């Protein structure tokens, strides 16, 4: 039997700390969430490897470093309300839920969300709320959000998400074409978007009205 706790400890030390992830809240969250529960059956033994893995429906669970990098860039605090666009496996939502107060997550592919909901419920993440929808439209009923995380590549920052971001809030979003993007950090200051590039990345395309 594989020792998942030890595998998770190695992941944190070798893939995150060694590559500059320093936020203790993020490291603790990544060390707590059982990533092997969120991957496809049969892939548990490589769940803590330094790579993305397929989760079906042409979607992936991001490599641990990218999850940690995006989460750290959000600068989350314990009382933050977070919107996630693209629930996927549910893993990123679990990491966010370990740090923030409440996570609202949207997924376009119903079977993925059903599985994610089941796993999150089993693991006791009762501070995660989810729904099926076009994520690029956001979830206006619960806005404004202290932080927004987009886990799919968009041609630009969707205006509905900017409108739902609180003043001083942070958004992390991959922006580019359908194969390669730049990870962008957006901070809302005086109602305007201040953007900072965080480096190249590759995500599945954001689908819907403000995506591809």
Secondary structure, DSSP 4 states (H G I P E B T S, - for coil): ---HHHHHHHIIIIIIGGGT---HHHHHHHHHS-GGGTSPTT-GGGTTSSS-EEEETTEEEPPHHHHHHHHHHTT--TT-EEEEE--TTSHHHHHHHHHSSEEEEEES-HHHHHHHHHHHHHTT-TTEEEEES-GGG--GGG--EEEEEE-SBBSS--HHHHHHEEEEEEEEEEEESSS-EEEEEEEEETTEEEEEEEEEE--PBPPSTT--
